[in-house]
Amino acid sequence: MRAHASVLHLDLDAFFAAVEQRDKPSLRGKPVVVGGVGGRGVVSTASYEARVYGVRSAMSTREARSRCPHAAFLSGRFHAYRDASHAVMSLLRSVSPLVEPLSLDEAFVDLERADLPDLEVPTVTAFAEELRGRVTEATRGLTASVGVGTSKFIAKVASDLDKPDGLVVVPPGTEQELLRPMHVSVIPGVGPATVERLRRAGIHTVAELESVDLDELVRLVGKAHGSGLFHLARALDDRPVVAEREAKSVSVEGTYDTDLTDRRLMEALLTRQAGEVAGRLRKHGLSGRTVTIKVRLHDFTTLSRSTTLASPTDSSATVARLARTLLADLDTSGGVRLLGVGVSGLADWVQEDLFGEAEAEEELPAIEIPHHSRRTWAPGMDVVHTDHGRGWVWGSGRGVVTVRFETAESPAGPVRSFAEDDPALSAWVPPPLPGEDPEDPEDPEEPLVEPPTPE
């Protein structure tokens, strides 16, 4: 364990919703929900104004609408979230070479590598407070909650204690005093299933968990999980801040301007993506056992299916065949806006077919995505009109699209309606980030809006 509170955890507050409120002046101070806007959609992020009404992440959009019908329900804009995240991560890397991003909106920072005169509590507190201000400046108004502690676990817990826009520094030696009154769900990896197992054993708080010996915890939740709980209940966490993580998967995905409905076209796209994934595996001398497909439906609901082989492969044909099989189990009749293929369970070897029956490599199909005259206008998307300038989609339907013309730098703007096929109205394409190839279709940081994987 560290002798000083030198691990900082930064978490941008209600990130997706906050970016929307920043860029849409008419939504500032009002409830905003980002995620799937259709009947089967789920909430990715809710603004704090929406949370007052009980709206939360991973809730169905249908329930969120019933709780807060006057909220703005937006489908999300990845480019805006990516740009804000890039600004924050660049800032963090400028203060310490050891920054471990966890997602677009949160990261650990090792302050032992920062340029600080010492690591005493007053010094790191002042540094963290200044850093929060610099984040707001770099993101043009977003706020962050920050926690600082002697470990990743404590820093993460601390950042949740004074949300939004707060700072908590946990002095060394006070970690257990902080944790003991808290519910066991504060511990990473303790989800609903583990909470229920512990509840049945009469364990509700961290203090009660601390009183249970290791053998009993292993009996309750298994060896690996039990050992982790035993140590974290005692605030024992020596995990380092790691700037570069070893790749756990290789994936390729594509988002399409018009919803795909042709099953054969989807299979061809998955086959081509499988070929790209397998090519990357071979390039790096890797193989993998688990093949996963990701399918985002027309209403922004995101589905995934996976299957695991007995031994690792780097075969394009094998990955493609499994991807197409997984697609067959999904209902895509309403249209698909994103397809992706990934391989995980990586290894640096390939099990040769002992019987000489390896699948022949497939020739990648020629693909032409059909052009549809009807354009898709998703709520919240950025648009530009030749006469009125930039704005965002307020709503659309029955051949009409309604746009509010405003940007982050303007006051709340006027609302105008147009025919969906009005040639003067088009999607606004943001400029590439510095050093980014605008022709590169790969987006490795595509945020997910589906519920977190159940425990």
VOPAGU-2260 file (C-alpha; in pm, 1 decimal, decimal comma):
REM VOPAGU-2260
SITE   aa  ch    i         X         Y         Z
SITE  MET   A    0       0,0       0,0       0,0
SITE  ARG   A    1     112,9     354,1     -67,3
SITE  ALA   A    2     220,6     575,8     217,5
SITE  HIS   A    3      64,8     884,2      56,3
SITE  ALA   A    4    -265,1     968,7    -110,8
SITE  SER   A    5    -111,0     967,3    -457,1
SITE  VAL   A    6    -370,6     798,7    -680,5
SITE  LEU   A    7    -622,6    1035,9    -837,3
SITE  HIS   A    8    -947,9     926,0    -998,6
SITE  LEU   A    9   -1128,0    1174,6   -1222,5
SITE  ASP   A   10   -1484,4    1118,2   -1339,9
SITE  LEU   A   11   -1660,4    1364,3   -1570,2
SITE  ASP   A   12   -2008,2    1436,3   -1436,1
SITE  ALA   A   13   -2305,2    1293,4   -1634,1
SITE  PHE   A   14   -2068,2    1306,0   -1928,5
SITE  PHE   A   15   -2282,3    1245,4   -2238,0
SITE  ALA   A   16   -2571,0    1454,2   -2105,6
SITE  ALA   A   17   -2336,9    1732,2   -1992,2
SITE  VAL   A   18   -2182,4    1755,5   -2340,2
SITE  GLU   A   19   -2532,6    1784,1   -2489,1
SITE  GLN   A   20   -2625,3    2061,0   -2245,5
SITE  ARG   A   21   -2299,5    2243,1   -2318,0
SITE  ASP   A   22   -2356,9    2232,5   -2693,9
SITE  LYS   A   23   -2731,2    2302,3   -2683,1
SITE  PRO   A   24   -2799,4    2621,8   -2485,7
SITE  SER   A   25   -3176,0    2560,8   -2479,5
SITE  LEU   A   26   -3118,7    2241,5   -2274,7
SITE  ARG   A   27   -2903,1    2389,4   -2001,1
SITE  GLY   A   28   -3055,4    2333,0   -1660,1
SITE  LYS   A   29   -3319,4    2100,4   -1805,0
SITE  PRO   A   30   -3351,7    1719,8   -1791,0
SITE  VAL   A   31   -3160,4    1544,7   -2070,0
SITE  VAL   A   32   -3146,7    1171,9   -2139,0
SITE  VAL   A   33   -2896,3    1023,3   -2384,1
SITE  GLY   A   34   -2931,5     671,8   -2524,5
SITE  GLY   A   35   -3170,9     468,2   -2731,0
SITE  VAL   A   36   -3476,3     676,0   -2815,8
SITE  GLY   A   37   -3695,7     392,0   -2947,1
SITE  GLY   A   38   -3929,3     161,3   -2761,1
SITE  ARG   A   39   -3654,0     -93,5   -2693,2
SITE  GLY   A   40   -3382,7     159,4   -2617,8
SITE  VAL   A   41   -3196,2     203,9   -2292,3
SITE  VAL   A   42   -3056,4     505,5   -2111,7
SITE  SER   A   43   -2684,8     562,6   -2141,6
SITE  THR   A   44   -2661,2     880,9   -1931,9
SITE  ALA   A   45   -2912,7    1104,7   -1758,4
SITE  SER   A   46   -2842,1    1461,8   -1654,5
SITE  TYR   A   47   -2870,4    1543,3   -1286,6
SITE  GLU   A   48   -3195,1    1726,9   -1361,2
SITE  ALA   A   49   -3337,6    1398,7   -1497,7
SITE  ARG   A   50   -3201,4    1194,2   -1208,0
SITE  VAL   A   51   -3424,7    1390,9    -972,2
SITE  TYR   A   52   -3714,2    1206,6   -1136,8
SITE  GLY   A   53   -3551,3     865,7   -1088,7
SITE  VAL   A   54   -3403,1     829,8   -1436,4
SITE  ARG   A   55   -3074,5     638,7   -1433,0
SITE  SER   A   56   -2830,0     461,7   -1661,3
SITE  ALA   A   57   -2933,6     119,7   -1798,9
SITE  MET   A   58   -3303,1     196,3   -1739,4
SITE  SER   A   59   -3529,3     131,1   -2037,0
SITE  THR   A   60   -3611,8     442,9   -2234,2
SITE  ARG   A   61   -3978,5     355,1   -2200,1
SITE  GLU   A   62   -3956,3     374,2   -1820,0
SITE  ALA   A   63   -3743,9     690,2   -1836,6
SITE  ARG   A   64   -4012,1     858,0   -2049,9
SITE  SER   A   65   -4279,5     762,1   -1801,6
SITE  ARG   A   66   -4078,8     906,8   -1512,1
SITE  CYS   A   67   -3966,8    1222,8   -1687,9
SITE  PRO   A   68   -4178,9    1282,5   -1999,4
SITE  HIS   A   69   -4063,6    1643,0   -2035,0
SITE  ALA   A   70   -3693,8    1547,2   -2071,0
SITE  ALA   A   71   -3506,2    1585,7   -2398,6
SITE  PHE   A   72   -3435,5    1233,2   -2526,1
SITE  LEU   A   73   -3130,7    1235,9   -2754,3
SITE  SER   A   74   -2961,8     956,1   -2946,7
SITE  GLY   A   75   -2605,1    1068,8   -2878,5
SITE  ARG   A   76   -2315,5    1217,2   -3077,5
SITE  PHE   A   77   -1995,1    1017,0   -3050,8
SITE  HIS   A   78   -1773,3    1277,6   -3214,0
SITE  ALA   A   79   -1858,4    1536,1   -2946,8
SITE  TYR   A   80   -1790,0    1292,6   -2662,5
SITE  ARG   A   81   -1466,6    1179,4   -2825,2
SITE  ASP   A   82   -1344,3    1537,5   -2864,4
SITE  ALA   A   83   -1419,0    1625,3   -2502,4
SITE  SER   A   84   -1254,4    1304,5   -2381,7
SITE  HIS   A   85    -946,6    1375,0   -2594,4
SITE  ALA   A   86    -911,1    1718,5   -2436,6
SITE  VAL   A   87    -931,8    1575,5   -2083,6
SITE  MET   A   88    -695,7    1283,1   -2141,9
SITE  SER   A   89    -441,2    1511,7   -2307,9
SITE  LEU   A   90    -455,8    1741,1   -2006,1
SITE  LEU   A   91    -409,5    1452,6   -1762,8
SITE  ARG   A   92    -110,8    1319,8   -1957,8
SITE  SER   A   93      45,6    1665,1   -1942,4
SITE  VAL   A   94      55,5    1647,6   -1562,0
SITE  SER   A   95     163,2    1282,9   -1523,8
SITE  PRO   A   96     299,2    1021,5   -1765,2
SITE  LEU   A   97      99,7     754,2   -1582,8
SITE  VAL   A   98    -265,4     797,7   -1683,6
SITE  GLU   A   99    -495,0     495,6   -1705,9
SITE  PRO   A  100    -818,3     573,2   -1893,9
SITE  LEU   A  101   -1109,3     352,2   -1793,1
SITE  SER   A  102   -1354,8     491,2   -2047,6
SITE  LEU   A  103   -1418,7     813,2   -2234,6
SITE  ASP   A  104   -1509,5     993,7   -1913,8
SITE  GLU   A  105   -1288,6     859,8   -1635,7
SITE  ALA   A  106    -926,2     783,2   -1563,2
SITE  PHE   A  107    -672,0     717,0   -1291,0
SITE  VAL   A  108    -366,0     942,8   -1257,4
SITE  ASP   A  109     -50,4     848,0   -1064,1
SITE  LEU   A  110      54,0    1159,9    -873,5
SITE  GLU   A  111     386,4    1005,3    -774,8
SITE  ARG   A  112     494,3    1086,6   -1131,1
SITE  ALA   A  113     348,1    1437,8   -1129,7
SITE  ASP   A  114     564,2    1744,2   -1073,4
SITE  LEU   A  115     467,3    1807,5    -712,6
SITE  PRO   A  116     691,0    1932,5    -431,0
SITE  ASP   A  117     555,8    1661,9    -199,1
SITE  LEU   A  118     260,0    1425,6    -164,1
SITE  GLU   A  119     117,5    1558,3     159,7
SITE  VAL   A  120    -258,8    1600,1     178,9
SITE  PRO   A  121    -264,1    1983,5     146,3
SITE  THR   A  122     -42,1    1964,5    -163,6
SITE  VAL   A  123    -241,4    1699,0    -348,8
SITE  THR   A  124    -567,3    1870,3    -249,2
SITE  ALA   A  125    -456,5    2199,2    -400,9
SITE  PHE   A  126    -329,9    2019,9    -710,5
SITE  ALA   A  127    -656,1    1830,3    -757,9
SITE  GLU   A  128    -863,1    2145,8    -713,6
SITE  GLU   A  129    -656,1    2325,8    -975,8
SITE  LEU   A  130    -684,1    2026,9   -1208,9
SITE  ARG   A  131   -1062,9    2031,2   -1187,0
SITE  GLY   A  132   -1060,4    2393,4   -1295,2
SITE  ARG   A  133    -831,8    2314,6   -1586,6
SITE  VAL   A  134   -1065,5    2033,4   -1696,6
SITE  THR   A  135   -1358,1    2274,8   -1702,7
SITE  GLU   A  136   -1153,4    2518,4   -1908,7
SITE  ALA   A  137   -1028,3    2251,4   -2151,5
SITE  THR   A  138   -1378,8    2113,9   -2210,0
SITE  ARG   A  139   -1548,5    2454,6   -2229,4
SITE  GLY   A  140   -1763,9    2406,0   -1923,9
SITE  LEU   A  141   -1779,6    2040,5   -1819,7
SITE  THR   A  142   -1727,1    1954,5   -1454,3
SITE  ALA   A  143   -1548,1    1659,2   -1297,4
SITE  SER   A  144   -1563,9    1484,0    -962,5
SITE  VAL   A  145   -1224,9    1384,6    -825,6
SITE  GLY   A  146   -1111,8    1146,1    -555,6
SITE  VAL   A  147    -758,4    1101,4    -423,9
SITE  GLY   A  148    -640,4     814,2    -206,8
SITE  THR   A  149    -367,1     563,9    -135,5
SITE  SER   A  150    -503,9     315,3    -393,1
SITE  LYS   A  151    -720,8     290,8    -700,6
SITE  PHE   A  152   -1006,4     151,0    -492,5
SITE  ILE   A  153   -1004,5     434,4    -240,9
SITE  ALA   A  154    -964,2     702,2    -509,0
SITE  LYS   A  155   -1261,8     562,6    -701,2
SITE  VAL   A  156   -1477,3     548,9    -388,9
SITE  ALA   A  157   -1375,1     904,6    -297,5
SITE  SER   A  158   -1470,4    1045,5    -638,7
SITE  ASP   A  159   -1828,0     921,6    -586,9
SITE  LEU   A  160   -1872,2    1086,0    -247,8
SITE  ASP   A  161   -1931,6    1448,1    -351,2
SITE  LYS   A  162   -2092,2    1435,3    -695,6
SITE  PRO   A  163   -2129,5    1639,6    -902,1
SITE  ASP   A  164   -1834,7    1877,3    -923,6
SITE  GLY   A  165   -1672,7    1765,9    -599,5
SITE  LEU   A  166   -1334,5    1675,4    -455,6
SITE  VAL   A  167   -1258,8    1427,7    -176,0
SITE  VAL   A  168    -907,5    1343,9     -55,7
SITE  VAL   A  169    -881,4    1047,2     180,3
SITE  PRO   A  170    -585,1    1093,1     417,6
SITE  PRO   A  171    -360,5     787,3     462,0
SITE  GLY   A  172    -467,3     574,3     756,9
SITE  THR   A  173    -836,1     671,8     740,2
SITE  GLU   A  174    -940,6     432,1     463,2
SITE  GLN   A  175   -1111,7     168,5     678,2
SITE  GLU   A  176   -1287,6     432,5     884,8
SITE  LEU   A  177   -1432,1     566,4     557,2
SITE  LEU   A  178   -1535,8     227,9     420,5
SITE  ARG   A  179   -1685,1      50,6     721,4
SITE  PRO   A  180   -2028,0     223,3     726,9
SITE  MET   A  181   -2073,1     182,7     349,5
SITE  HIS   A  182   -2287,1     -78,1     176,9
SITE  VAL   A  183   -2094,1    -373,7      31,9
SITE  SER   A  184   -2192,5    -267,3    -320,8
SITE  VAL   A  185   -1929,3       6,9    -296,5
SITE  ILE   A  186   -1668,1    -261,3    -366,5
SITE  PRO   A  187   -1586,8    -315,4    -735,5
SITE  GLY   A  188   -1738,0    -634,2    -873,5
SITE  VAL   A  189   -2008,7    -655,7    -608,2
SITE  GLY   A  190   -2321,1    -649,6    -821,6
SITE  PRO   A  191   -2678,0    -760,9    -750,9
SITE  ALA   A  192   -2596,5   -1134,2    -743,5
SITE  THR   A  193   -2312,6   -1095,6    -492,4
SITE  VAL   A  194   -2512,4    -846,5    -285,9
SITE  GLU   A  195   -2790,4   -1104,0    -256,5
SITE  ARG   A  196   -2550,1   -1383,3    -153,8
SITE  LEU   A  197   -2397,4   -1161,5     112,5
SITE  ARG   A  198   -2737,9   -1041,2     230,7
SITE  ARG   A  199   -2847,8   -1400,6     287,0
SITE  ALA   A  200   -2541,1   -1441,4     505,1
SITE  GLY   A  201   -2632,6   -1130,5     703,1
SITE  ILE   A  202   -2362,3    -914,5     546,2
SITE  HIS   A  203   -2474,2    -566,3     441,5
SITE  THR   A  204   -2193,2    -322,1     521,6
SITE  VAL   A  205   -1820,6    -322,5     462,4
SITE  ALA   A  206   -1770,0    -346,5     839,5
SITE  GLU   A  207   -1973,7    -668,3     846,0
SITE  LEU   A  208   -1780,5    -797,3     545,6
SITE  GLU   A  209   -1452,5    -720,6     721,3
SITE  SER   A  210   -1553,7    -945,1    1009,9
SITE  VAL   A  211   -1586,7   -1251,5     783,3
SITE  ASP   A  212   -1278,1   -1469,4     741,8
SITE  LEU   A  213   -1133,6   -1567,1     406,4
SITE  ASP   A  214   -1254,5   -1927,7     409,0
SITE  GLU   A  215   -1614,0   -1819,8     466,2
SITE  LEU   A  216   -1597,7   -1561,9     186,7
SITE  VAL   A  217   -1458,4   -1822,8     -53,3
SITE  ARG   A  218   -1744,9   -2051,9      39,8
SITE  LEU   A  219   -1997,3   -1774,0     -22,3
SITE  VAL   A  220   -1874,8   -1626,9    -351,9
SITE  GLY   A  221   -1592,1   -1844,8    -481,2
SITE  LYS   A  222   -1215,0   -1841,8    -449,3
SITE  ALA   A  223   -1114,3   -1551,9    -676,7
SITE  HIS   A  224   -1403,0   -1322,5    -581,2
SITE  GLY   A  225   -1378,9   -1413,3    -213,1
SITE  SER   A  226   -1010,3   -1329,2    -198,7
SITE  GLY   A  227   -1073,4    -994,3    -364,8
SITE  LEU   A  228   -1351,3    -905,2    -124,0
SITE  PHE   A  229   -1140,7   -1007,7     174,1
SITE  HIS   A  230    -863,9    -764,7      77,1
SITE  LEU   A  231   -1078,5    -473,2     -42,8
SITE  ALA   A  232   -1291,9    -484,1     272,8
SITE  ARG   A  233    -966,5    -405,6     454,7
SITE  ALA   A  234    -874,6    -130,6     202,7
SITE  LEU   A  235    -590,1    -345,1      70,4
SITE  ASP   A  236    -530,8    -266,4    -296,9
SITE  ASP   A  237    -184,9    -250,5    -451,2
SITE  ARG   A  238    -283,2    -234,5    -818,8
SITE  PRO   A  239     -56,5       7,8   -1007,5
SITE  VAL   A  240    -174,9     279,4   -1243,7
SITE  VAL   A  241     -99,5     134,3   -1587,0
SITE  ALA   A  242     -65,4     374,2   -1879,0
SITE  GLU   A  243     -84,5     111,1   -2152,9
SITE  ARG   A  244    -303,4    -193,9   -2119,9
SITE  GLU   A  245    -236,6    -517,6   -2300,4
SITE  ALA   A  246    -492,6    -570,8   -2574,8
SITE  LYS   A  247    -771,8    -800,1   -2458,3
SITE  SER   A  248    -955,1    -813,2   -2790,2
SITE  VAL   A  249    -936,2    -716,8   -3155,8
SITE  SER   A  250   -1248,8    -578,5   -3319,3
SITE  VAL   A  251   -1381,0    -394,4   -3623,0
SITE  GLU   A  252   -1714,7    -219,7   -3650,9
SITE  GLY   A  253   -1895,6      15,2   -3883,7
SITE  THR   A  254   -2181,1     263,4   -3846,6
SITE  TYR   A  255   -2404,9     317,8   -4148,9
SITE  ASP   A  256   -2581,2     633,4   -4262,1
SITE  THR   A  257   -2894,4     439,8   -4353,5
SITE  ASP   A  258   -3039,7     148,4   -4157,6
SITE  LEU   A  259   -2954,4    -191,4   -4305,0
SITE  THR   A  260   -3242,0    -432,4   -4363,2
SITE  ASP   A  261   -3099,1    -675,9   -4621,1
SITE  ARG   A  262   -2983,6    -987,1   -4432,2
SITE  ARG   A  263   -2744,5   -1090,9   -4708,8
SITE  LEU   A  264   -2579,7    -749,2   -4700,2
SITE  MET   A  265   -2532,9    -777,9   -4321,6
SITE  GLU   A  266   -2375,2   -1121,4   -4362,6
SITE  ALA   A  267   -2140,9    -984,3   -4629,7
SITE  LEU   A  268   -2040,9    -693,9   -4406,2
SITE  LEU   A  269   -1972,3    -928,6   -4113,7
SITE  THR   A  270   -1766,2   -1152,9   -4342,3
SITE  ARG   A  271   -1554,6    -858,3   -4450,7
SITE  GLN   A  272   -1512,6    -737,8   -4090,9
SITE  ALA   A  273   -1417,2   -1088,5   -3983,3
SITE  GLY   A  274   -1147,9   -1087,1   -4249,4
SITE  GLU   A  275   -1010,2    -757,4   -4118,4
SITE  VAL   A  276   -1010,4    -882,8   -3757,9
SITE  ALA   A  277    -836,2   -1208,4   -3852,6
SITE  GLY   A  278    -583,6   -1013,3   -4057,7
SITE  ARG   A  279    -496,0    -799,6   -3757,1
SITE  LEU   A  280    -460,9   -1109,2   -3540,5
SITE  ARG   A  281    -219,3   -1266,5   -3787,4
SITE  LYS   A  282     -25,6    -940,0   -3825,1
SITE  HIS   A  283      45,0    -934,8   -3450,8
SITE  GLY   A  284      97,8   -1308,7   -3414,5
SITE  LEU   A  285    -220,0   -1352,9   -3211,6
SITE  SER   A  286    -526,2   -1574,8   -3215,4
SITE  GLY   A  287    -843,6   -1587,6   -3009,8
SITE  ARG   A  288   -1109,3   -1825,9   -2883,5
SITE  THR   A  289   -1417,4   -1606,9   -2842,3
SITE  VAL   A  290   -1596,5   -1449,0   -3138,3
SITE  THR   A  291   -1845,0   -1170,5   -3064,2
SITE  ILE   A  292   -2076,0    -967,6   -3284,7
SITE  LYS   A  293   -2218,1    -629,2   -3192,0
SITE  VAL   A  294   -2540,8    -510,0   -3351,6
SITE  ARG   A  295   -2694,3    -169,0   -3290,7
SITE  LEU   A  296   -3056,7    -155,5   -3400,2
SITE  HIS   A  297   -3247,6     132,6   -3554,0
SITE  ASP   A  298   -3364,1     253,4   -3210,5
SITE  PHE   A  299   -3008,0     256,0   -3069,4
SITE  THR   A  300   -3061,0     -64,4   -2873,0
SITE  THR   A  301   -2727,8    -248,1   -2878,5
SITE  LEU   A  302   -2712,4    -627,0   -2877,2
SITE  SER   A  303   -2414,3    -860,1   -2859,5
SITE  ARG   A  304   -2376,6   -1233,6   -2900,7
SITE  SER   A  305   -2064,7   -1447,2   -2859,0
SITE  THR   A  306   -1944,5   -1803,1   -2891,2
SITE  THR   A  307   -1624,0   -1969,3   -2775,1
SITE  LEU   A  308   -1408,5   -2220,6   -2961,2
SITE  ALA   A  309   -1224,1   -2509,2   -2801,6
SITE  SER   A  310    -892,7   -2364,2   -2922,3
SITE  PRO   A  311    -777,0   -2024,7   -3055,7
SITE  THR   A  312    -794,4   -1934,5   -3423,1
SITE  ASP   A  313    -677,5   -1662,3   -3659,5
SITE  SER   A  314    -877,9   -1791,7   -3956,2
SITE  SER   A  315   -1089,9   -1541,1   -4146,2
SITE  ALA   A  316   -1324,3   -1818,6   -4257,5
SITE  THR   A  317   -1377,3   -1949,1   -3904,2
SITE  VAL   A  318   -1441,9   -1603,9   -3756,9
SITE  ALA   A  319   -1676,5   -1514,8   -4043,9
SITE  ARG   A  320   -1874,9   -1839,0   -4018,2
SITE  LEU   A  321   -1926,7   -1794,0   -3644,3
SITE  ALA   A  322   -2021,5   -1426,4   -3687,1
SITE  ARG   A  323   -2287,4   -1512,5   -3944,5
SITE  THR   A  324   -2422,0   -1787,5   -3720,0
SITE  LEU   A  325   -2452,2   -1544,0   -3430,6
SITE  LEU   A  326   -2635,7   -1294,4   -3650,9
SITE  ALA   A  327   -2893,1   -1559,9   -3739,9
SITE  ASP   A  328   -3016,1   -1558,6   -3379,3
SITE  LEU   A  329   -3102,2   -1186,5   -3379,8
SITE  ASP   A  330   -3415,3   -1007,8   -3499,3
SITE  THR   A  331   -3288,8    -731,0   -3728,5
SITE  SER   A  332   -3613,8    -672,2   -3916,6
SITE  GLY   A  333   -3643,8    -315,3   -3786,7
SITE  GLY   A  334   -3309,4    -211,7   -3933,0
SITE  VAL   A  335   -2947,0    -204,7   -3819,7
SITE  ARG   A  336   -2727,8     103,1   -3788,3
SITE  LEU   A  337   -2404,6     -59,7   -3664,6
SITE  LEU   A  338   -2236,4    -397,2   -3711,2
SITE  GLY   A  339   -1915,8    -520,0   -3553,3
SITE  VAL   A  340   -1705,0    -832,5   -3512,1
SITE  GLY   A  341   -1453,4    -894,3   -3234,4
SITE  VAL   A  342   -1225,6   -1172,0   -3116,6
SITE  SER   A  343   -1115,1   -1203,7   -2753,4
SITE  GLY   A  344    -952,2   -1465,7   -2535,1
SITE  LEU   A  345    -628,1   -1383,7   -2712,3
SITE  ALA   A  346    -328,0   -1615,3   -2730,5
SITE  ASP   A  347       5,4   -1604,7   -2911,6
SITE  TRP   A  348     -39,9   -1946,8   -3070,2
SITE  VAL   A  349    -282,5   -2126,0   -3301,7
SITE  GLN   A  350    -405,7   -2483,2   -3255,3
SITE  GLU   A  351    -351,5   -2656,5   -3588,0
SITE  ASP   A  352    -635,9   -2880,9   -3702,9
SITE  LEU   A  353    -517,5   -3229,3   -3613,2
SITE  PHE   A  354    -730,4   -3390,7   -3881,3
SITE  GLY   A  355    -633,7   -3160,5   -4167,2
SITE  GLU   A  356    -983,4   -3014,3   -4202,3
SITE  ALA   A  357    -913,7   -2645,2   -4155,2
SITE  GLU   A  358   -1167,7   -2422,4   -4326,5
SITE  ALA   A  359   -1065,5   -2274,5   -4659,6
SITE  GLU   A  360   -1020,4   -1898,0   -4646,0
SITE  GLU   A  361   -1311,2   -1708,7   -4801,7
SITE  GLU   A  362   -1269,9   -1445,8   -5065,8
SITE  LEU   A  363   -1399,3   -1122,0   -4917,4
SITE  PRO   A  364   -1720,0   -1021,0   -5091,2
SITE  ALA   A  365   -1762,4    -703,1   -5288,5
SITE  ILE   A  366   -2006,4    -487,0   -5093,2
SITE  GLU   A  367   -2214,9    -197,6   -5209,6
SITE  ILE   A  368   -2429,2     -41,6   -4939,5
SITE  PRO   A  369   -2752,9      70,1   -5103,3
SITE  HIS   A  370   -2834,3     439,1   -5104,5
SITE  HIS   A  371   -3174,7     526,2   -4967,5
SITE  SER   A  372   -3334,6     851,0   -5069,3
SITE  ARG   A  373   -3489,3     889,9   -4724,7
SITE  ARG   A  374   -3239,1    1019,5   -4473,1
SITE  THR   A  375   -3234,4     940,1   -4103,6
SITE  TRP   A  376   -3262,7    1235,2   -3865,9
SITE  ALA   A  377   -3179,3    1118,2   -3515,2
SITE  PRO   A  378   -3281,9    1337,9   -3219,2
SITE  GLY   A  379   -2987,4    1550,9   -3111,9
SITE  MET   A  380   -2773,9    1499,8   -3423,3
SITE  ASP   A  381   -2578,5    1796,0   -3559,6
SITE  VAL   A  382   -2706,2    1943,5   -3884,3
SITE  VAL   A  383   -2637,8    2244,7   -4100,4
SITE  HIS   A  384   -2873,5    2443,9   -4325,4
SITE  THR   A  385   -2746,6    2652,4   -4614,5
SITE  ASP   A  386   -2949,4    2955,2   -4499,7
SITE  HIS   A  387   -2985,3    2914,1   -4122,1
SITE  GLY   A  388   -2645,3    2766,0   -4033,2
SITE  ARG   A  389   -2576,6    2499,9   -3773,9
SITE  GLY   A  390   -2829,5    2342,4   -3540,5
SITE  TRP   A  391   -2952,5    2009,2   -3408,0
SITE  VAL   A  392   -3246,4    1780,9   -3471,7
SITE  TRP   A  393   -3531,2    1847,6   -3231,2
SITE  GLY   A  394   -3744,6    1568,9   -3377,2
SITE  SER   A  395   -3864,8    1412,6   -3700,2
SITE  GLY   A  396   -4148,7    1209,5   -3843,4
SITE  ARG   A  397   -4415,0    1200,1   -4114,0
SITE  GLY   A  398   -4179,7    1350,1   -4366,2
SITE  VAL   A  399   -4082,5    1649,7   -4150,8
SITE  VAL   A  400   -3766,1    1724,7   -3953,7
SITE  THR   A  401   -3762,9    1997,9   -3688,7
SITE  VAL   A  402   -3435,6    2172,8   -3609,9
SITE  ARG   A  403   -3330,3    2412,9   -3336,2
SITE  PHE   A  404   -3060,9    2644,0   -3468,7
SITE  GLU   A  405   -2804,0    2702,0   -3195,9
SITE  THR   A  406   -2450,5    2603,8   -3100,7
SITE  ALA   A  407   -2247,9    2602,7   -2782,3
SITE  GLU   A  408   -2135,6    2959,0   -2852,9
SITE  SER   A  409   -2480,4    3100,8   -2932,3
SITE  PRO   A  410   -2786,1    3178,7   -2720,1
SITE  ALA   A  411   -3085,6    2947,1   -2731,5
SITE  GLY   A  412   -3194,1    2954,2   -3092,7
SITE  PRO   A  413   -3510,4    2943,1   -3302,3
SITE  VAL   A  414   -3690,3    2627,5   -3413,7
SITE  ARG   A  415   -3769,9    2560,4   -3780,2
SITE  SER   A  416   -3927,2    2264,8   -3962,0
SITE  PHE   A  417   -3833,0    2130,5   -4305,4
SITE  ALA   A  418   -3917,0    1844,8   -4535,5
SITE  GLU   A  419   -3699,9    1542,6   -4455,0
SITE  ASP   A  420   -3555,0    1548,4   -4807,6
SITE  ASP   A  421   -3486,3    1924,6   -4812,8
SITE  PRO   A  422   -3157,2    1954,0   -5006,8
SITE  ALA   A  423   -3058,3    2260,4   -4804,9
SITE  LEU   A  424   -3040,3    2051,5   -4484,4
SITE  SER   A  425   -2760,0    1801,8   -4419,7
SITE  ALA   A  426   -2570,3    1633,4   -4139,0
SITE  TRP   A  427   -2284,7    1842,9   -4002,3
SITE  VAL   A  428   -1949,9    1663,4   -4018,0
SITE  PRO   A  429   -1698,0    1769,8   -3751,3
SITE  PRO   A  430   -1333,6    1830,0   -3842,0
SITE  PRO   A  431   -1088,3    1551,3   -3747,9
SITE  LEU   A  432    -889,6    1568,4   -3427,5
SITE  PRO   A  433    -523,0    1671,7   -3454,1
SITE  GLY   A  434    -327,0    1379,2   -3597,8
SITE  GLU   A  435    -640,8    1186,5   -3685,0
SITE  ASP   A  436    -682,6    1034,2   -4030,1
SITE  PRO   A  437   -1024,8    1150,6   -4155,7
SITE  GLU   A  438   -1034,3     854,0   -4392,9
SITE  ASP   A  439    -981,7     596,2   -4119,6
SITE  PRO   A  440   -1318,4     431,2   -4052,6
SITE  GLU   A  441   -1211,7     263,9   -3733,1
SITE  ASP   A  442   -1345,9     413,6   -3411,3
SITE  PRO   A  443   -1193,4     215,3   -3124,3
SITE  GLU   A  444   -1357,7     427,4   -2857,0
SITE  GLU   A  445   -1719,4     393,2   -2973,0
SITE  PRO   A  446   -1918,7     436,9   -2651,9
SITE  LEU   A  447   -2176,7     181,3   -2554,7
SITE  VAL   A  448   -2529,1     271,4   -2456,3
SITE  GLU   A  449   -2655,9     -71,4   -2362,5
SITE  PRO   A  450   -2693,0    -174,5   -1996,9
SITE  PRO   A  451   -2377,7    -300,1   -1826,5
SITE  THR   A  452   -2324,7    -675,0   -1847,3
SITE  PRO   A  453   -2511,0    -842,3   -1558,5
SITE  GLU   A  454   -2293,8    -996,7   -1290,7
